[in-house]
């Protein structure tokens, strides 16, 4: 088992190394020169050359990459071009807000998907099963930005019951204010997760119920609730993988959802930094999102190894 765990960790670090190369290359592929986002428009040639030498833009690309990587490992991403604050501070604040949104969307999506998926697997011709099918197809098919606009049109514009932008009401930073602002973006962000998880839970549970060990348990006289526990336990590794991927996706920032609802998360930060040519913030945000996604996948892999003895070989 130790070899398998070390192999997973090694692959994770190799993936992160590849991510750093891609993130650094993004800056080089963007239109214009990276130095243009730092140098003032009215700067003299002497000042421009001094800034180029200060930031190392006159050095070969591989030297620039390793210098940037060294600073990134120390958490030094420089200052934001937009508001001159530390990039790490800006990204940390946005990451906290994205975590709130991701947790809200995940709790709703995971709980509903388990209830609907398990019931649909045991009662495939019931009304709830048809509702689950509709949720599954609709959640996957409708883009989250379209669903965001639909929710705003119904609950904010027509019914006036829920706010459509920000995290809090002006001057009101209570939990109830946060909760009311969280409902619509959480529903929009979690709809795809709900659709994917519902279909996955239903198919996984239905497949496990048809295995021979379930027939043996039923022949031994076990009650249906006891058999269900065995079915869910055997379905758990697959569901854990899908749930981890979906949570990583939500933590990556639902860019369009956060932009439409003006939710100050990591997705909104990436969107704004790209349009303002704030390259240091763009690089830091994308890199940190990638690190979080790879880390979540690594944790899920290790949990699967612990939960499923077959994967230890």
LUMTIDREN-992673 format. One record per residue: residue in one letter; z, x negated, y negated of N, C-alpha, C in turn. Coordinates in steps of 0.02 Angstrom, whole numbers, padded with zeros to 5 digits, always signed. Example, Ala and Ser with C-alpha at 12.3 -4.5 7.8 and 13.67 -1.06 7.14 Angstrom:
<tilos>
A+00390-00660+00284+00390-00615+00225+00390-00660+00165S+00354-00642+00112+00357-00684+00053+00394-00645-00002
</tilos>
This chain:
<tilos>
X+00000-00042+00061+00000+00000+00000+00000-00043-00063X+00034-00101-00059+00037-00145-00117-00033-00169-00137X-00074-00185-00086-00142-00208-00100-00183-00154-00135X-00174-00093-00112-00212-00037-00143-00191-00028-00216X-00126-00031-00229-00101-00023-00297-00125-00079-00342X-00122-00141-00317-00146-00198-00357-00221-00193-00371X-00258-00167-00322-00330-00158-00332-00343-00107-00386X-00306-00051-00386-00314+00000-00438-00297-00028-00507X-00244-00066-00511-00224-00096-00576-00277-00146-00600X-00303-00186-00553-00355-00234-00572-00418-00199-00598X-00437-00145-00565-00496-00107-00588-00484-00076-00657X-00422-00055-00669-00405-00026-00734-00412-00078-00790X-00387-00138-00777-00392-00191-00827-00465-00212-00838X-00504-00213-00784-00575-00229-00790-00611-00176-00832X-00593-00113-00821-00622-00059-00860-00605-00065-00933X-00542-00081-00947-00520-00089-01017-00556-00147-01051X-00568-00201-01014-00605-00257-01042-00676-00235-01061X-00708-00197-01017-00774-00171-01033-00773-00124-01094X-00719-00085-01100-00713-00040-01157-00708-00079-01222X-00670-00134-01222-00664-00174-01283-00731-00203-01304X-00771-00224-01256-00838-00250-01271-00881-00196-01303X-00879-00135-01274-00920-00080-01300-00896-00060-01370X-00831-00055-01380-00804-00035-01445-00823-00086-01498X-00819-00150-01482-00838-00202-01530-00913-00198-01544X-00953-00185-01492-01026-00181-01501-01045-00122-01544X-01005-00067-01543-01021-00009-01585-01024-00027-01658X-00979-00071-01680-00979-00093-01749-01043-00129-01767X-01068-00169-01720-01129-00207-01733-01191-00163-01733X-01189-00106-01696-01247-00063-01691-01251-00011-01746X-01196-00002-01784-01197+00047-01838-01244+00025-01894X-01274+00074-01929-01320+00057-01984-01284+00017-02038X-01319-00032-02067-01289-00073-02120-01248-00130-02091X-01217-00167-02135-01176-00223-02116-01102-00203-02117X-01062-00228-02069-00990-00212-02070-00955-00232-02134X-00979-00286-02163-00948-00310-02224-00956-00262-02283X-01008-00219-02280-01020-00172-02335-00964-00122-02343X-00926-00108-02290-00871-00060-02294-00809-00091-02325X-00809-00157-02335-00751-00192-02362-00764-00217-02432X-00825-00243-02443-00841-00273-02508-00855-00218-02559X-00826-00221-02619-00841-00172-02672-00915-00175-02692X-00941-00120-02717-01011-00117-02735-01029-00165-02791X-00982-00176-02837-00996-00219-02895-00972-00290-02884X-00960-00310-02821-00934-00377-02808-00988-00429-02820X-00966-00486-02845-01012-00542-02856-01028-00576-02790X-01079-00618-02791-01099-00653-02731-01043-00699-02706X-01008-00729-02754-00953-00775-02735-00897-00736-02700X-00879-00677-02727-00826-00636-02696-00849-00611-02627X-00912-00592-02623-00938-00568-02559-00935-00623-02506X-00954-00684-02525-00953-00739-02478-00881-00756-02458X-00834-00751-02505-00764-00765-02490-00736-00715-02440X-00754-00651-02448-00731-00599-02402-00762-00609-02333X-00826-00628-02331-00860-00641-02267-00824-00696-02229X-00805-00750-02264-00770-00805-02232-00699-00785-02211X-00666-00743-02252-00598-00722-02236-00595-00681-02172X-00643-00635-02164-00643-00592-02105-00683-00622-02047X-00712-00680-02056-00746-00714-02001-00814-00688-01985X-00847-00652-02031-00913-00625-02018-00967-00678-02017X-00950-00739-02038-00999-00793-02037-00998-00831-01970X-00953-00812-01925-00946-00845-01860-00990-00811-01808X-01005-00845-01752-01044-00813-01698-01009-00750-01672X-01049-00704-01643-01022-00640-01621-00967-00647-01569X-00975-00694-01522-00924-00700-01469-00858-00725-01498X-00861-00766-01552-00800-00788-01585-00768-00729-01621X-00809-00689-01656-00783-00629-01690-00751-00582-01640X-00782-00575-01581-00755-00529-01530-00686-00551-01507X-00678-00614-01490-00614-00638-01465-00560-00637-01519X-00580-00649-01582-00532-00643-01637-00509-00571-01645X-00557-00525-01642-00540-00454-01648-00498-00431-01589X-00514-00454-01528-00477-00435-01469-00405-00462-01473X-00397-00523-01497-00330-00551-01504-00288-00510-01553X-00319-00491-01610-00282-00449-01658-00267-00380-01629X-00314-00352-01591-00303-00286-01561-00245-00288-01512X-00241-00341-01472-00186-00347-01423-00118-00352-01458X-00118-00378-01519-00055-00381-01558-00043-00318-01599X-00090-00270-01594-00083-00209-01633-00103-00216-01706X-00140-00268-01721-00162-00280-01790-00235-00260-01796X-00246-00200-01822-00314-00175-01832-00334-00177-01906X-00292-00207-01947-00308-00211-02018-00290-00147-02055X-00317-00142-02116-00305-00085-02159-00365-00038-02160X-00352+00025-02170-00405+00074-02175-00444+00065-02240X-00510+00071-02235-00551+00065-02295-00542+00125-02340X-00526+00183-02311-00522+00246-02349-00461+00249-02393X-00400+00236-02365-00339+00244-02405-00295+00181-02404X-00321+00126-02378-00287+00061-02381-00220+00060-02345X-00208+00108-02299-00148+00105-02257-00163+00068-02193X-00110+00047-02158-00121+00014-02095-00155+00061-02046X-00207+00037-02012-00245+00078-01966-00200+00102-01909X-00156+00059-01885-00112+00078-01829-00066+00136-01848X-00044+00137-01911-00002+00192-01935-00041+00258-01936X-00102+00255-01961-00144+00316-01965-00158+00343-01895X-00178+00298-01849-00195+00320-01782-00133+00345-01745X-00075+00314-01755-00014+00337-01722+00005+00407-01743X+00000+00421-01808+00015+00489-01832-00033+00540-01802X-00097+00522-01801-00147+00568-01773-00137+00578-01699X-00117+00524-01664-00106+00528-01592-00048+00575-01576X+00003+00574-01617+00060+00620-01608+00038+00693-01613X-00005+00706-01662-00030+00775-01672-00076+00797-01615X-00117+00750-01590-00160+00766-01533-00120+00779-01471X-00064+00742-01462-00021+00753-01404+00008+00824-01405X+00026+00848-01463+00052+00917-01469-00002+00967-01448X-00063+00956-01473-00118+01001-01456-00135+00997-01382X-00136+00937-01354-00154+00928-01284-00101+00959-01238X-00038+00951-01255+00015+00981-01215+00012+01057-01217X+00000+01085-01277-00005+01157-01283-00063+01185-01243X-00122+01152-01248-00180+01175-01211-00170+01166-01136X-00139+01110-01115-00130+01096-01044-00081+01145-01011X-00026+01159-01045+00024+01204-01015-00007+01273-01002X-00042+01299-01052-00074+01365-01043-00127+01362-00988X-00170+01311-00991-00226+01308-00943-00202+01296-00872X-00154+01249-00863-00132+01233-00795-00094+01291-00763X-00049+01322-00801-00011+01377-00772-00056+01436-00753X-00100+01455-00799-00145+01511-00784-00192+01495-00727X-00217+01434-00725-00265+01416-00672-00232+01417-00604X-00169+01395-00599-00134+01397-00534-00123+01468-00511X-00100+01511-00558-00087+01581-00539-00151+01616-00519X-00202+01611-00562-00265+01646-00548-00301+01615-00487X-00301+01548-00483-00337+01515-00429-00306+01529-00361X-00240+01524-00355-00207+01537-00291-00215+01610-00270X-00205+01656-00317-00212+01727-00301-00284+01743-00280X-00333+01712-00315-00403+01724-00299-00421+01698-00230X-00390+01642-00211-00403+01613-00145-00376+01658-00089X-00319+01691-00102-00289+01735-00051-00316+01805-00055X-00340+01826-00114-00368+01894-00121-00437+01888-00155X-00487+01864-00118-00551+01849-00150-00588+01910-00177X-00571+01970-00154-00607+02030-00177-00566+02072-00226X-00512+02044-00251-00469+02081-00298-00497+02077-00368X-00469+02119-00412-00491+02120-00482-00474+02054-00515X-00415+02026-00500-00394+01964-00530-00442+01907-00510X-00469+01911-00449-00517+01861-00427-00580+01863-00469X-00603+01925-00484-00662+01932-00527-00647+01908-00598X-00587+01922-00622-00567+01898-00688-00566+01821-00688X-00539+01791-00635-00539+01718-00630-00609+01689-00629X-00655+01722-00595-00724+01699-00595-00755+01701-00665X-00741+01756-00700-00767+01762-00769-00737+01707-00813X-00671+01696-00808-00639+01643-00847-00668+01575-00829X-00680+01564-00765-00706+01500-00743-00775+01486-00771X-00820+01535-00765-00888+01527-00789-00889+01524-00866X-00851+01570-00897-00850+01572-00970-00819+01509-01001X-00764+01485-00972-00731+01425-00999-00776+01364-00996X-00815+01358-00943-00859+01300-00936-00923+01308-00977X-00947+01370-00984-01013+01382-01015-01010+01384-01091X-00957+01413-01119-00954+01421-01192-00929+01356-01223X-00968+01325-01268-00945+01264-01302-00881+01278-01342X-00837+01229-01345-00773+01241-01378-00780+01254-01453X-00833+01227-01485-00841+01242-01556-00862+01314-01567X-00903+01342-01520-00921+01413-01526-00860+01457-01515X-00820+01440-01464-00760+01479-01451-00712+01474-01510X-00708+01416-01542-00665+01408-01600-00685+01456-01656X-00750+01460-01669-00774+01505-01722-00762+01578-01704X-00770+01595-01640-00757+01664-01617-00684+01682-01627X-00639+01637-01607-00567+01650-01615-00547+01657-01688X-00576+01614-01730-00561+01619-01802-00586+01685-01830X-00646+01705-01809-00674+01768-01834-00632+01828-01813X-00604+01827-01753-00566+01884-01729-00495+01884-01756X-00459+01829-01746-00387+01829-01760-00369+01808-01832X-00413+01772-01865-00398+01750-01933-00434+01792-01986X-00499+01803-01976-00538+01838-02026-00530+01914-02020X-00534+01940-01959-00531+02013-01949-00460+02039-01945X-00419+02011-01902-00352+02038-01890-00299+02007-01936X-00312+01948-01964-00265+01914-02009-00196+01903-01976X-00195+01884-01913-00131+01875-01879-00115+01802-01865X-00166+01758-01865-00154+01688-01850-00192+01644-01901X-00163+01588-01921-00197+01543-01968-00254+01505-01934X-00300+01481-01975-00360+01448-01947-00366+01375-01964X-00318+01346-02001-00324+01276-02018-00255+01244-02028X-00252+01179-02014-00191+01141-02024-00141+01148-01966X-00082+01117-01977-00029+01120-01927+00030+01162-01949X+00040+01167-02015+00097+01204-02042+00074+01244-02102X+00114+01295-02119+00106+01328-02183+00133+01283-02238X+00108+01291-02298+00128+01249-02353+00203+01256-02366X+00240+01201-02360+00312+01200-02372+00353+01225-02314X+00321+01247-02260+00358+01273-02202+00341+01230-02141X+00388+01187-02122+00377+01141-02066+00420+01160-02006X+00431+01224-01997+00472+01249-01941+00431+01251-01877X+00466+01261-01822+00433+01265-01757+00389+01327-01753X+00411+01383-01782+00371+01444-01780+00306+01435-01818X+00308+01398-01873+00247+01385-01911+00199+01342-01870X+00226+01291-01836+00184+01249-01793+00155+01290-01736X+00194+01333-01706+00172+01373-01649+00115+01420-01668X+00120+01451-01726+00067+01497-01748+00002+01459-01762X+00008+01399-01789-00052+01359-01801-00081+01330-01737X-00039+01323-01685-00060+01291-01623-00099+01338-01577X-00087+01403-01581-00113+01450-01532-00190+01447-01528X-00224+01455-01584-00297+01459-01582-00329+01393-01560X-00311+01335-01590-00342+01273-01566-00325+01257-01493X-00264+01276-01470-00246+01263-01401-00289+01306-01354X-00302+01368-01372-00345+01411-01332-00416+01384-01330X-00441+01363-01388-00510+01337-01391-00517+01272-01352X-00468+01227-01359-00471+01163-01325-00459+01170-01250X-00417+01217-01231-00399+01224-01160-00443+01270-01120X-00492+01302-01152-00534+01350-01116-00574+01316-01060X-00604+01258-01076-00643+01223-01024-00598+01199-00968X-00539+01173-00987-00491+01151-00936-00470+01209-00891X-00458+01267-00921-00440+01326-00883-00495+01346-00835X-00558+01344-00858-00614+01361-00815-00621+01313-00757X-00619+01249-00771-00626+01198-00718-00569+01202-00669X-00507+01205-00695-00449+01205-00651-00446+01268-00608X-00464+01326-00637-00462+01389-00599-00509+01386-00539X-00570+01362-00551-00619+01357-00496-00597+01304-00445X-00568+01249-00470-00547+01196-00424-00488+01219-00381X-00439+01252-00412-00381+01276-00374-00403+01327-00321X-00446+01373-00341-00468+01425-00294-00507+01394-00235X-00554+01349-00249-00593+01319-00195-00551+01274-00151X-00505+01236-00181-00464+01190-00142-00416+01228-00096X-00384+01280-00124-00337+01319-00084-00374+01357-00029X-00432+01386-00046-00471+01423+00004-00494+01377+00060X-00515+01316+00043-00537+01268+00094-00479+01247+00139X-00421+01235+00109-00363+01213+00147-00339+01268+00194X-00344+01331+00172-00321+01387+00214-00363+01393+00278X-00424+01367+00277-00467+01373+00336-00461+01315+00384X-00416+01268+00370-00407+01211+00414-00367+01230+00476X-00374+01189+00527-00344+01205+00592-00268+01205+00590X-00238+01161+00549-00165+01158+00548-00135+01223+00521X-00171+01258+00477-00146+01322+00452-00146+01374+00508X-00198+01373+00549-00201+01418+00607-00143+01404+00654X-00127+01340+00663-00072+01320+00707-00005+01344+00678X+00004+01336+00614+00066+01359+00582+00073+01435+00588X+00018+01470+00580+00020+01543+00585+00035+01564+00657X+00008+01527+00706+00021+01542+00776+00094+01530+00795X+00125+01482+00760+00196+01468+00773+00243+01520+00742X+00214+01566+00703+00255+01620+00675+00283+01607+00607X+00257+01555+00571+00282+01543+00504+00263+01600+00457X+00306+01614+00410+00291+01666+00361+00236+01643+00314X+00205+01691+00281+00150+01675+00235+00173+01632+00176X+00232+01645+00146+00255+01600+00092+00264+01528+00116X+00290+01519+00178+00298+01451+00204+00231+01418+00216X+00182+01455+00240+00115+01428+00250+00084+01410+00183X+00096+01452+00132+00069+01439+00066+00095+01373+00038X+00159+01358+00051+00187+01294+00027+00151+01235+00059X+00135+01241+00124+00097+01187+00158+00027+01181+00130X-00004+01238+00115-00072+01238+00088-00073+01204+00019X-00025+01223-00024-00022+01194-00091-00007+01120-00088X+00036+01100-00041+00053+01029-00034-00008+00988-00015X-00049+01014+00030-00109+00978+00050-00164+00980-00003X-00162+01030-00046-00211+01035-00101-00190+00994-00161X-00127+00973-00163-00099+00941-00222-00136+00878-00244X-00154+00830-00199-00187+00769-00222-00252+00782-00260X-00293+00828-00234-00356+00844-00268-00344+00875-00336X-00297+00923-00338-00282+00957-00401-00251+00909-00452X-00211+00861-00427-00181+00812-00471-00234+00769-00505X-00285+00750-00468-00339+00710-00496-00375+00748-00552X-00393+00809-00538-00430+00849-00588-00386+00862-00649X-00322+00878-00637-00276+00890-00693-00269+00828-00736X-00264+00770-00705-00258+00708-00744-00319+00694-00786X-00378+00706-00757-00440+00695-00795-00444+00743-00854X-00425+00806-00843-00428+00855-00897-00378+00840-00953X-00318+00818-00933-00269+00800-00984-00292+00739-01024X-00323+00691-00988-00350+00633-01023-00405+00653-01072X-00446+00701-01052-00499+00727-01096-00468+00759-01158X-00415+00798-01149-00383+00830-01206-00349+00779-01251X-00319+00727-01221-00287+00675-01261-00339+00633-01298X-00400+00631-01270-00454+00595-01304-00473+00627-01370X-00449+00687-01380-00463+00720-01443-00522+00766-01438X-00509+00830-01443-00564+00879-01445-00591+00878-01516X-00639+00834-01527-00660+00818-01596-00682+00880-01634X-00725+00921-01603-00751+00979-01638-00695+01031-01651X-00651+01040-01603-00596+01088-01612-00550+01065-01669X-00531+01001-01668-00487+00975-01721-00521+00977-01789X-00587+00966-01790-00622+00968-01854-00627+01039-01881X-00643+01087-01838-00650+01156-01860-00583+01184-01884X-00529+01169-01848-00463+01195-01866-00425+01148-01913X-00457+01094-01936-00425+01045-01980-00359+01021-01950X-00358+01013-01885-00298+00988-01850-00298+00912-01856X-00247+00883-01888-00248+00811-01903-00235+00767-01842X-00280+00771-01794-00272+00733-01733-00321+00675-01729X-00324+00642-01671-00364+00583-01663-00439+00599-01667X-00458+00658-01644-00528+00677-01648-00551+00685-01720X-00510+00716-01761-00526+00724-01832-00529+00656-01867X-00484+00610-01848-00484+00544-01878-00549+00507-01862X-00571+00511-01799-00634+00478-01780-00693+00508-01818X-00694+00574-01823-00748+00608-01859-00750+00587-01932X-00693+00586-01966-00690+00568-02036-00706+00494-02047X-00681+00450-02003-00692+00379-02013-00765+00360-02003X-00800+00395-01959-00871+00381-01950-00911+00399-02012X-00895+00456-02041-00933+00479-02099-00914+00442-02163X-00856+00410-02165-00837+00370-02223-00848+00295-02211X-00880+00278-02154-00894+00208-02137-00830+00167-02135X-00777+00197-02112-00713+00162-02105-00711+00130-02035X-00745+00074-02029-00755+00043-01964-00690+00022-01930X-00642-00008-01965-00579-00027-01930-00544+00033-01899X-00542+00089-01934-00509+00149-01906-00549+00177-01848X-00615+00177-01853-00656+00202-01798-00645+00161-01735X-00647+00095-01742-00637+00051-01685-00568+00061-01653X-00516+00062-01694-00448+00069-01668-00439+00136-01633X-00463+00190-01663-00454+00256-01634-00490+00261-01567X-00553+00238-01564-00590+00242-01501-00558+00199-01447X-00535+00139-01466-00504+00094-01418-00439+00124-01390X-00398+00150-01434-00334+00178-01412-00345+00240-01368X-00394+00282-01385-00411+00339-01343-00433+00316-01274X-00475+00264-01272-00498+00238-01208-00440+00210-01166X-00394+00175-01199-00337+00147-01163-00294+00204-01134X-00284+00257-01173-00245+00314-01149-00279+00346-01089X-00345+00356-01093-00382+00389-01039-00379+00347-00975X-00390+00282-00981-00387+00238-00922-00316+00236-00894X-00266+00234-00937-00197+00232-00915-00178+00295-00877X-00199+00352-00903-00185+00416-00868-00217+00417-00799X-00279+00393-00796-00314+00391-00731-00279+00344-00682X-00254+00288-00708-00218+00240-00665-00154+00272-00639X-00118+00306-00682-00056+00339-00660-00070+00392-00608X-00124+00431-00619-00143+00482-00570-00161+00451-00503X-00198+00395-00505-00216+00361-00442-00154+00339-00405X-00106+00310-00441-00045+00287-00408-00004+00345-00381X-00002+00401-00417+00034+00459-00392+00000+00488-00330X-00066+00486-00329-00102+00510-00269-00087+00467-00209X-00082+00402-00219-00066+00357-00164+00003+00372-00136X+00050+00388-00182+00117+00405-00159+00118+00472-00124X+00079+00521-00150+00081+00589-00123+00041+00596-00059X-00011+00555-00050-00056+00563+00008-00055+00498+00049X-00021+00496+00106-00017+00435+00146-00086+00409+00169X-00135+00454+00174-00202+00432+00197-00234+00384+00148X-00218+00389+00083-00249+00346+00033-00218+00276+00033X-00163+00266+00067-00130+00200+00068-00168+00151+00112X-00215+00176+00153-00253+00132+00196-00321+00119+00164
</tilos>
